[in-house]
Amino acid sequence: MAQSTFSVRMDETIKNQFDALCKEFGMNTSTAINIFAHTVVRERRIPFEISVSPTTTLDEGRVAFQNLRQSAQDSNLQDMTLDEINIKKHTH
């Protein structure tokens, strides 16, 4: 089987940590990456979950704030303090 080489750019700290962990596992980095590649090809998927933490963009935050302001105005709460709103909520 012909061999091929590829290079990957990554943060130096992560590379050093990855190298050290691979050594603890009894393999070198090349072996670990080969195991990963074989697993991806065999299973036709990334062998672990990749997700993004839910975040709110500034624009989404502005829209949410505008919606809250409109809701407060619709409920005649726009000139009340939070304490006054909580008291009103508990008395109704």
CORWO-V819539 format. One record per backbone hydrogen bond with DSSP energy under -0.5 kcal/mol. CO is the residue of the C=O (numbers start at 1). NH is the residue of the N-H. Records with the same first field share a line. If there is no record, write none. Layout:
BEGIN
CO->NH / NH
END
This chain:
BEGIN
11->15
12->16
13->17
14->18
15->19
16->20
17->21
18->22
19->23
20->24
21->25
22->27
23->26
28->32
29->33
30->34
31->35
32->36
33->37
34->38
35->39
36->40
37->41
38->42
39->43
40->44 / 45
49->51
55->57
57->61
58->62
59->63
60->64
61->65
62->66
63->67
64->68
65->69
66->70
67->71
68->72
69->73
70->74
71->75
72->77 / 78
73->76
77->80
81->85
82->86
83->87
84->88
85->89
86->90
87->91
88->92
89->92
END
